[in-house]
Amino acid sequence: MIRIKFKNYIKKHPKRFIVFGLVVIWYYFCLPTPLFENPTATVIETKNGTLLGAKIASDGQWRFPETDSVPNKFKACIIAFEDQQFYRHLGFNPVAILKAIQENSKAGKVVRGGSTITQQVIRLSRKGQRRTYFEKLKELILATRLELSTSKENILELYASHAPYGGNVVGIDMAAWRYFGLPAYQLSWAESATLAVLPNAPSLIYPGKNQERLKQKRNRLLETLLQQSTIDSLTYELAISETLPSKPYVLPQTAPHLLDRIAKKHTGKRIQTTIDLIVQKQVNKIVSKHYESLKQNEVHNMAVLIMDVDTRKVLSYVGNTRTDKNHQKDVDIIKANRSTGSTLKPLLYAAMMDKGELLPQQLVSDVPTVIAGYTPKNYDESYSGAVPASRALARSLNIPAVRLLQQYGLQRFREELNMFKIKGLTYSADHYGLSLIVGGAEGNLWDLCKTYAGFTGTLKHFEDTSSEYFINEFAEPIILADDSVDFGKKTSQKPIYGAGSIWLTYEAMKKVNRPEGDEAWEFYDSSKEIAWKTGTSFGNRDAWAIGTSQNHVIGVWIGNADGEGRPGLTGLNAAAPVLFDVFNLLPDSKWFPIPYDDLVMTNVCSKSGFLASNHCPTKQMYIPISGRETRPCSLHKLVHLDLSMQYRVNSSCEPITEIIHEPWFVLPPLQEYFFKTNNADYRSLPPYRSDCIKESQARMDFIFPKKNSSVYLPKGFDGKINEVVLKIAHTDPETRVFWYIDNQFVGTTKQFHEMPVLPKVGDHLITIVDEKGNELKRKLTVKE
């Protein structure tokens, strides 16, 4: 019957029905979605929600992204103060509105508001609207619509997020930090009550002003809570005794450069990061402490990065020191490309061992070198002659690294570096040349730490998976708490280099000289066993130190952001002390287990490090499986001596039955010249006995000039041209050497084989002949 009447009514009054329908449709769609479109601050937190820093919203307001929960204390305070019937009405309170009208009419001015929290949320969303009765009607309608579209809890969250707190402070989260220096959930009852009354009269918010009025409002609210039994009498007494905030607090800026990095992709969002708050604060203190010392040398910038190897999460991110704008304090050094110094050397050593082209203790040449016009030098400009590869890496010697890169192949190594995705490496092999390995390229702290973490992860996963690898071992590290690294599928194929070569590289890096004051580190059981590498760029512009344990990778860069070099700024002296201070913050971890399945125990020459030959003293050590294909030692020769073992002899002067055959370690002349000055136990070959027919051997080499070199004639302070000193190394210094320039005899040397000459400008041929008939030639170009 009712349905029939309704149909008849529609037939009789179709316009009314249409109008009613339009009103219903308008009512349904009248509430904007979203309700608030204000820009918000970019906020970064730890995984448990602790604030690390924030960047102000684009409209200049300190407005945090909407909260997803309102603290219980603040919730109780705001309901008791603003809207005690909040959970009972549908958006407006008729009784409160009537009382407000009566009191305001009686007073002749506004002394009481009748708006509910829901209506206040609507008013906040319609900012800028004139306060008229018609506007109040709109707010009432929209408030009912809001009540029907969402929960009471969400309405409270909207209010707490958008309530004004004076000045440019908006929302409970920002207000709690601004006025109490605390997150909202840690506020006391008195502090919560203070923030509950402030949106009602935000003009009161001036630290140090209007304190008495603000205190009265707060205490009346606390009394209401006592009367409602929300708090007990003791809590009330303690609360009213609390003082009001007297000054604004500065927001935490625990990781400002990470905030800037995140803000570029997540502007206006609340982002939880992987940062460990305790570690981050401790690293900040370490950086500040070292900066106070470094700035005495006019070194102003530093960056430190800590990664967790297992998860690749960034635990600490210090992009720069807290210096000033004159020294580029806002530059995030972690992602700035700088000269890599020696930080790529471990990659080359691992590559060569992985391919079976280098053994860990194999002697490599460390002598004056010129390659295609490039003259590398060691940092201290000294020469070892020959040095074990592991020792060359530990000492970060440049000449062995350059010579090994030439041996391995510049183009080949450059192509392999692409697999590490170091963003600063953008040019071809020809552009870098052999200086690639000693700082001629650029990289950033993020990518270098990522690379070392990939090495460590390769080694760990090989152990954890019973000798398997993951295809995505060199994955990008993560800084967002909800992200995770996908290492990909397991495979028996090594991702880049095998676990064995990485372990042997780390063994060498474990023996790097420690910073001053920590020289005896290896004698203490509690010392941290880490593999680490320093680096110093040309001109002392960049100081690096990167280290890894089983669990963490730490990277340190120190220098000036504008590229100014400073004397004494080196990786060992400046960056390494910071590295070890940071490692001391972290738990100890055991040294890497031996990857037995990617190594083989074999006999090597105890002196040369090559695979043992028949004449070598031997020792057993682990080498990569591919290392079994390297050539055996050629530096041990069978030497024929007389019975006194002081002279070499042969059948021309000694009966065969009286010749002693002795294995002898013999280096090439130039290597020997420098080697024996650093190795007192090195024995040069004995001379031939005078009655023997001597065997011809090339036992000398040029120290200067180097191959294909040119020289400018030096001038003294008086303006006169000084002589050029030619120099050779000879295994028998007592042998006389005859010197010729362009086939013209210029002199003889003995013992000290140095010849000062004054050649004319142009090309010359230097010839030396010793009294045993050995001859060497070298071209020299003299320029003005």
Long-range contacts (C-beta under 8 A, 24 or more apart in sequence): 27-141, 27-145, 28-145, 30-141, 30-142, 30-145, 31-142, 31-145, 31-146, 31-149, 32-125, 35-121, 35-125, 35-146, 35-158, 36-66, 36-124, 36-125, 36-158, 36-161, 36-162, 38-63, 38-162, 38-170, 39-63, 39-268, 40-64, 40-65, 40-66, 40-268, 40-269, 41-65, 41-174, 41-268, 42-259, 42-262, 42-263, 42-266, 42-267, 42-268, 42-269, 42-271, 43-269, 43-270, 43-271, 44-255, 44-258, 44-259, 44-262, 44-271, 44-272, 44-273, 44-275, 45-270, 45-271, 45-272, 45-273, 46-272, 46-273, 46-275, 46-276, 46-277, 46-481, 47-272, 47-273, 47-274, 47-481, 49-183, 49-272, 50-183, 50-277, 51-177, 51-183, 51-251, 51-252, 52-252, 52-254, 52-255, 52-258, 52-259, 52-273, 52-275, 52-277, 52-280, 53-251, 53-252, 53-253, 53-254, 53-255, 53-256, 53-258, 53-259, 54-174, 54-251, 54-259, 55-259, 55-260, 55-263, 56-168, 57-268, 58-267, 58-268, 60-168, 61-168, 61-169, 61-170, 62-168, 62-169, 62-170, 62-174, 62-178, 63-161, 63-162, 63-170, 63-171, 63-174, 64-161, 64-170, 64-171, 64-173, 64-174, 64-270, 65-161, 65-268, 65-269, 65-270, 66-157, 66-158, 66-161, 66-162, 67-157, 67-160, 67-161, 67-171, 67-172, 67-173, 67-184, 68-157, 69-157, 70-153, 70-156, 70-157, 70-160, 70-172, 71-172, 71-184, 71-185, 71-187, 71-192, 73-187, 73-188, 73-189, 73-192, 74-160, 74-172, 74-184, 74-187, 74-192, 74-195, 74-196, 75-156, 76-192, 76-225, 76-230, 77-189, 77-192, 77-193, 77-195, 77-196, 77-221, 77-225, 78-117, 78-156, 78-159, 78-160, 78-196, 79-117, 79-156, 80-196, 80-221, 80-224, 80-225, 80-228, 80-230, 81-193, 81-196, 81-197, 81-200, 81-221, 81-224, 82-116, 82-117, 82-120, 82-196, 82-200, 83-116, 83-117, 83-118, 85-116, 86-116, 86-117, 86-118, 86-152, 86-156, 87-152, 89-116, 89-118, 90-144, 90-147, 90-148, 91-116, 91-118, 91-119, 91-140, 91-143, 91-144, 91-145, 91-146, 91-147, 92-116, 92-118, 92-119, 92-140, 92-143, 92-144, 115-139, 116-143, 117-155, 117-156, 117-159, 118-143, 118-146, 118-147, 118-155, 119-143, 120-159, 120-163, 120-199, 121-146, 121-155, 121-158, 121-159, 121-162, 122-146, 124-159, 124-162, 124-163, 124-164, 125-162, 160-184, 163-199, 164-199, 164-202, 165-195, 165-198, 165-199, 165-202, 165-205, 166-198, 166-202, 166-203, 166-204, 166-205, 166-206, 167-205, 169-205, 177-249, 177-251, 177-252, 178-248, 178-249, 178-251, 179-205, 179-207, 179-245, 179-248, 179-249, 180-245, 180-249, 181-249, 188-239, 188-242, 189-222, 189-225, 189-231, 189-235, 189-239, 190-218, 190-222, 190-238, 190-239, 190-240, 190-242, 191-242, 193-218, 193-221, 193-222, 193-225, 193-239, 194-218, 194-244, 194-245, 196-221, 197-221, 207-245, 207-246, 207-247, 207-248, 208-246, 208-247, 211-244, 214-244, 215-244, 218-244, 254-280, 254-281, 254-284, 255-280, 255-317, 255-318, 255-319, 256-319, 257-317, 257-318, 257-319, 257-320, 257-330, 257-332, 257-334, 258-314, 258-317, 258-319, 258-479, 260-319, 260-330, 260-332, 261-317, 261-319, 261-332, 261-335, 261-479, 262-479, 262-480, 271-480, 272-480, 272-481, 272-482, 273-314, 273-479, 273-480, 273-481, 274-308, 274-311, 274-313, 274-314, 274-315, 274-478, 274-479, 274-480, 274-481, 274-483, 275-314, 275-315, 275-316, 275-317, 275-479, 276-315, 276-316, 279-306, 279-315, 279-316, 279-585, 279-586, 280-315, 280-316, 280-317, 280-318, 282-585, 283-316, 283-318, 283-582, 283-585, 284-318, 286-578, 286-581, 286-582, 286-585, 287-318, 287-321, 287-578, 288-321, 288-322, 290-558, 290-577, 290-578, 290-581, 291-321, 291-322, 291-323, 294-558, 294-574, 295-323, 297-566, 297-567, 297-568, 297-569, 298-560, 298-564, 298-566, 299-558, 299-559, 299-560, 299-566, 299-569, 299-574, 300-327, 300-328, 300-560, 300-561, 301-327, 301-328, 301-329, 301-331, 301-333, 301-558, 301-559, 301-560, 301-561, 302-333, 302-556, 302-557, 302-558, 302-578, 303-332, 303-333, 303-334, 303-445, 303-555, 303-556, 303-557, 304-554, 304-555, 304-556, 304-578, 304-582, 305-334, 305-445, 305-446, 305-449, 305-554, 305-555, 306-552, 306-553, 306-554, 306-582, 306-586, 307-449, 307-450, 307-453, 307-477, 307-552, 307-553, 307-554, 308-551, 308-552, 309-453, 309-456, 309-457, 309-460, 309-548, 309-550, 309-551, 309-552, 309-553, 310-457, 310-460, 310-551, 311-478, 311-484, 311-485, 312-450, 312-453, 312-457, 312-475, 312-476, 312-477, 312-478, 312-485, 313-477, 313-478, 313-479, 314-477, 314-478, 314-479, 315-552, 316-582, 317-479, 320-561, 327-560, 327-561, 327-562, 328-561, 328-562, 331-561, 333-445, 333-557, 333-561, 334-444, 334-445, 334-446, 334-557, 335-444, 335-445, 335-446, 336-444, 336-561, 337-423, 337-424, 337-442, 337-443, 337-444, 338-424, 338-442, 338-443, 338-444, 338-537, 338-541, 338-542, 338-557, 338-559, 339-439, 339-440, 339-441, 339-442, 339-537, 339-538, 339-541, 339-542, 340-424, 340-439, 340-441, 340-442, 340-443, 340-448, 340-535, 340-537, 340-544, 341-438, 341-439, 341-534, 341-535, 341-536, 341-537, 341-542, 341-543, 341-544, 341-571, 342-396, 342-398, 342-401, 342-437, 342-438, 342-439, 342-533, 342-534, 342-535, 342-536, 342-544, 342-571, 343-443, 343-448, 343-533, 343-535, 343-544, 343-546, 344-417, 344-436, 344-437, 344-441, 344-443, 345-393, 345-396, 345-401, 345-437, 345-438, 345-533, 346-393, 346-455, 346-505, 346-509, 346-533, 347-416, 347-417, 347-420, 347-451, 348-401, 348-404, 348-405, 348-408, 348-413, 348-437, 349-389, 349-393, 349-404, 349-505, 349-508, 350-455, 350-497, 350-501, 350-502, 350-504, 350-505, 351-408, 351-413, 351-416, 351-497, 351-501, 352-404, 352-407, 352-408, 353-500, 353-501, 353-504, 353-505, 353-623, 353-624, 353-627, 354-494, 354-497, 354-498, 354-500, 354-501, 354-624, 354-626, 355-408, 355-626, 356-624, 356-626, 356-627, 356-628, 356-629, 356-630, 357-407, 357-408, 357-630, 358-389, 358-404, 358-627, 358-630, 359-389, 359-604, 359-609, 359-610, 359-611, 359-623, 359-627, 359-630, 360-388, 360-389, 360-390, 360-504, 360-507, 360-508, 360-609, 360-621, 360-622, 360-623, 361-388, 361-389, 361-390, 361-604, 361-609, 361-621, 362-388, 362-389, 362-608, 362-609, 362-610, 362-630, 363-387, 363-388, 363-389, 363-608, 363-609, 363-610, 363-635, 364-388, 364-389, 364-392, 364-400, 364-403, 364-404, 365-399, 365-400, 365-403, 365-671, 366-392, 366-397, 366-399, 366-400, 366-671, 366-674, 367-399, 367-670, 367-671, 367-673, 367-674, 368-399, 368-670, 368-703, 368-704, 368-706, 369-399, 369-402, 369-403, 369-706, 370-706, 370-707, 370-708, 370-709, 371-402, 371-403, 371-406, 371-434, 372-433, 372-434, 372-708, 373-708, 374-402, 374-433, 374-434, 374-435, 375-706, 375-709, 376-401, 376-402, 376-434, 376-435, 376-438, 379-536, 379-570, 383-674, 384-674, 384-675, 384-678, 385-667, 385-670, 385-671, 385-672, 385-673, 385-674, 385-675, 385-676, 385-677, 385-678, 386-667, 386-671, 386-675, 388-609, 389-508, 389-609, 390-504, 390-507, 390-508, 390-511, 391-508, 391-511, 393-505, 393-508, 393-509, 394-508, 394-509, 394-511, 394-512, 394-513, 395-513, 396-512, 396-533, 396-534, 396-535, 398-437, 398-438, 401-437, 401-438, 402-434, 402-435, 402-437, 402-438, 405-434, 405-436, 405-437, 406-434, 410-434, 410-436, 413-437, 416-496, 419-474, 419-496, 420-447, 420-450, 420-451, 420-454, 420-474, 420-496, 421-447, 421-450, 421-474, 422-447, 422-448, 422-451, 423-447, 439-535, 439-536, 439-537, 439-538, 439-542, 445-555, 445-556, 445-557, 446-477, 448-544, 448-546, 448-555, 449-477, 449-546, 449-553, 449-554, 449-555, 450-474, 450-476, 450-477, 452-546, 452-548, 452-553, 452-555, 453-477, 453-548, 453-553, 454-495, 454-496, 455-497, 455-502, 455-505, 455-506, 455-548, 456-548, 456-550, 456-553, 456-592, 457-487, 458-494, 458-495, 458-496, 458-497, 458-499, 458-502, 459-499, 459-502, 459-503, 459-506, 459-592, 459-595, 460-550, 460-592, 461-487, 462-499, 462-595, 462-597, 462-598, 463-499, 463-592, 463-593, 463-595, 465-490, 467-492, 467-499, 467-595, 467-597, 467-598, 468-492, 469-493, 469-494, 469-495, 469-499, 470-495, 471-495, 498-595, 498-598, 498-624, 499-595, 499-597, 499-598, 500-595, 500-598, 500-599, 500-622, 500-624, 500-625, 501-598, 501-624, 503-592, 503-594, 503-595, 503-598, 503-599, 504-599, 504-622, 504-623, 504-624, 505-531, 506-531, 506-548, 506-592, 507-531, 509-533, 510-591, 513-572, 514-576, 514-580, 515-572, 515-573, 515-576, 515-577, 515-580, 516-573, 516-577, 518-580, 526-588, 528-580, 528-583, 528-584, 528-588, 528-589, 529-589, 529-590, 529-591, 530-583, 531-592, 532-576, 532-579, 534-570, 534-571, 534-572, 534-575, 534-576, 535-571, 536-569, 536-570, 536-571, 536-572, 539-565, 540-565, 540-566, 540-567, 540-568, 540-569, 540-570, 541-565, 541-569, 543-569, 543-570, 543-571, 543-573, 543-574, 543-575, 544-571, 544-575, 545-571, 545-572, 545-575, 545-576, 545-578, 545-579, 546-579, 547-579, 547-583, 549-583, 549-586, 549-589, 550-589, 550-590, 550-591, 550-592, 551-586, 551-587, 551-589, 552-583, 552-586, 552-589, 554-579, 554-582, 554-583, 556-582, 594-622, 598-624, 598-625, 599-623, 599-624, 599-625, 600-624, 600-625, 600-627, 600-628, 602-627, 602-628, 605-632, 605-633, 605-635, 605-636, 607-635, 607-636, 607-665, 608-633, 608-635, 608-636, 608-665, 610-634, 610-635, 615-663, 616-663, 617-663, 635-665, 635-666, 635-667, 636-663, 636-664, 636-665, 636-666, 637-663, 637-664, 637-666, 638-662, 638-663, 638-664, 639-663, 639-664, 639-685, 639-686, 641-686, 642-689, 645-686, 646-686, 647-686, 647-687, 647-688, 647-689, 647-692, 648-685, 648-686, 648-687, 648-688, 648-689, 648-692, 649-688, 649-689, 649-692, 650-692, 650-693, 650-695, 652-692, 652-693, 653-689, 653-691, 653-692, 653-693, 654-689, 654-692, 668-701, 669-698, 669-699, 669-700, 669-701, 669-729, 669-730, 669-731, 670-701, 670-702, 670-703, 670-729, 672-729, 672-731, 673-701, 673-703, 673-729, 673-730, 673-731, 674-729, 684-731, 684-732, 685-731, 687-732, 694-772, 696-772, 696-773, 696-774, 697-774, 698-774, 698-776, 699-730, 699-731, 699-732, 699-770, 699-772, 699-774, 700-728, 700-729, 700-730, 700-731, 700-737, 700-753, 700-768, 700-770, 700-774, 700-776, 701-728, 701-729, 701-776, 702-726, 702-727, 702-728, 702-729, 702-766, 702-768, 702-776, 702-778, 703-727, 703-728, 703-729, 705-766, 705-778, 705-779, 705-780, 707-778, 708-779, 709-780, 709-781, 710-780, 710-781, 710-782, 710-783, 711-780, 711-781, 711-782, 711-783, 712-782, 712-783, 712-784, 713-758, 713-761, 713-782, 713-783, 713-784, 721-758, 723-756, 723-757, 723-758, 724-756, 724-757, 724-758, 724-759, 724-782, 725-754, 725-755, 725-756, 725-757, 726-754, 726-755, 726-756, 726-757, 726-766, 727-753, 727-754, 727-755, 728-753, 728-768, 728-776, 729-753, 730-770, 735-770, 735-771, 735-772, 736-770, 736-771, 737-768, 737-769, 737-770, 737-771, 738-768, 738-769, 738-770, 738-771, 739-766, 739-767, 739-768, 740-766, 740-767, 740-768, 740-769, 741-765, 741-766, 741-767, 743-767
